[in-house]
Amino acid sequence: MDAQDKAIEKRFNRGMMLRLLVVVTLMFGFGYALVPLYKAICEVTGINVLTTRDLYGSGSLKNSQVDKSRTITVEFDSNSRGPFAFRPVKNSMEVHPGELTTIVYEVANGQSRDISAQAIPSYAPKQATEYFKKIECFCFKQQTLKSKEAREMPVVFVIDPKLPKDVKTITLSYTFFEVGTPVAQAPLGEDAPARKGS
């Protein structure tokens, strides 16, 4: 291989390295952009809204009165997608529209490592979503659980008195999932299975 061929190969390798660096940088950036992009799509479509914070006394709830003539059953559900225990302290409660109510969810990290997690709420029936106003919720931001940590996380909410009269039951369901799961590594000295007869 003469000097000209070596120079051509060197230029080709340098160009390939630059292209690969650009691809890696774009992939890394796309990974970081996914969470805000997902939140933006959820807010626009109204599906699994993560960050809507409706402060009591603002918007349509200003000067609202508790409607004692109606009782709504609110059921609480939990799903976990990660190495932790997650559940509400009560499965259901009876509330009046306009009444400020608190439910507590418990989470425990049984792992020997810290875990970052995010909760995504969903509602049934779907039409109840706009009337279920959360004032305080652990779903507004990611949660970091220390190794072996157990925590109580409150949800403070109010049901808008404008909820349609035919809705008697609302189910609030949270899916709590681990964010940025690390790749598990084999312990030292145990990376290969022992051979039979050795």
SVG drawing of the C-alpha trace seen along z (x, -y; Angstrom):
<svg xmlns="http://www.w3.org/2000/svg" viewBox="-78 -32 82 67">
<polyline fill="none" stroke="black" stroke-width="0.4" points="0.0,0.0 1.6,-3.3 1.5,-6.6 -1.5,-7.9 -3.6,-4.9 -2.7,-5.3 -3.8,-9.0 -7.1,-8.1 -7.7,-5.4 -6.8,-7.8 -9.3,-10.4 -12.0,-7.8 -11.5,-6.5 -11.5,-10.1 -14.7,-10.8 -16.3,-7.6 -15.3,-8.5 -16.9,-11.9 -20.1,-10.4 -20.2,-7.9 -19.7,-10.7 -22.5,-12.7 -24.8,-9.6 -23.9,-8.9 -24.4,-12.5 -27.8,-12.6 -28.9,-9.4 -27.8,-10.7 -29.7,-13.9 -32.8,-12.1 -32.8,-10.0 -32.8,-13.1 -35.5,-14.7 -37.9,-11.8 -39.2,-12.7 -40.0,-16.4 -41.4,-15.3 -43.6,-12.7 -44.8,-15.2 -45.7,-17.7 -47.6,-15.1 -49.5,-14.0 -50.4,-17.6 -51.6,-18.3 -53.7,-15.1 -54.8,-15.0 -53.5,-11.4 -51.6,-10.4 -51.1,-14.0 -47.9,-14.1 -47.5,-17.7 -50.9,-19.4 -51.1,-21.2 -54.5,-22.7 -54.2,-24.8 -57.2,-24.9 -58.9,-28.3 -57.8,-28.9 -59.6,-28.6 -63.0,-26.9 -62.6,-25.9 -62.5,-29.4 -65.2,-30.0 -66.5,-26.5 -68.7,-25.0 -68.7,-21.4 -71.7,-19.6 -73.0,-17.6 -75.9,-16.3 -73.6,-14.1 -71.2,-11.4 -68.6,-10.1 -66.7,-6.8 -63.0,-7.2 -61.2,-3.9 -57.4,-3.8 -55.2,-1.4 -51.5,-0.9 -49.2,0.8 -45.4,1.0 -42.8,1.5 -39.7,1.9 -38.1,3.5 -40.2,1.8 -43.5,2.2 -46.1,-0.4 -49.7,-0.6 -52.4,-3.0 -53.2,-2.9 -56.9,-2.7 -58.6,-1.0 -61.4,-3.5 -63.1,-6.4 -66.4,-8.4 -66.0,-12.1 -68.2,-15.1 -67.5,-17.2 -65.6,-20.4 -64.2,-18.6 -60.4,-18.7 -59.3,-15.1 -56.0,-13.3 -55.0,-9.8 -51.5,-8.4 -49.6,-5.9 -46.8,-3.9 -43.6,-2.9 -40.6,-0.8 -37.3,-0.2 -36.0,3.2 -32.9,2.9 -29.4,2.2 -29.2,-0.7 -30.9,-4.0 -33.8,-4.0 -35.3,-6.9 -38.9,-6.5 -41.9,-8.3 -45.6,-7.9 -48.1,-8.2 -51.8,-8.7 -54.8,-7.5 -58.5,-7.9 -61.6,-5.9 -64.1,-6.9 -62.0,-9.0 -64.5,-11.9 -63.6,-12.3 -60.0,-13.3 -60.8,-17.0 -62.8,-17.1 -60.2,-15.4 -58.0,-18.2 -54.7,-17.3 -53.3,-20.0 -50.3,-18.0 -49.0,-14.8 -45.9,-12.7 -46.5,-12.3 -45.5,-15.9 -41.8,-15.0 -39.5,-12.0 -38.9,-10.4 -35.5,-9.1 -35.7,-6.3 -32.6,-5.5 -31.5,-1.9 -34.0,-0.2 -36.1,-3.4 -39.8,-3.3 -41.9,-6.5 -45.5,-7.7 -46.5,-10.0 -49.7,-12.0 -52.1,-13.0 -54.3,-16.0 -57.2,-16.4 -60.6,-17.8 -63.4,-16.7 -64.9,-19.6 -68.6,-20.0 -69.2,-20.3 -68.5,-16.6 -71.4,-15.1 -74.2,-13.8 -74.1,-10.3 -70.5,-9.7 -70.8,-8.0 -67.4,-6.3 -63.9,-7.4 -60.8,-5.2 -57.4,-6.8 -54.7,-4.5 -50.9,-5.1 -48.2,-3.2 -44.9,-3.7 -41.9,-2.8 -38.2,-2.9 -36.4,-5.6 -32.9,-5.0 -32.6,-1.3 -28.9,-0.5 -27.6,2.6 -26.9,5.3 -23.4,6.6 -22.3,10.1 -20.5,10.2 -16.8,10.7 -15.7,14.3 -19.2,15.4 -19.3,14.3 -19.0,17.7 -20.8,20.9 -18.7,23.7 -18.1,26.5 -19.1,30.0 -16.3,32.3 -13.9,29.4"/>
</svg>
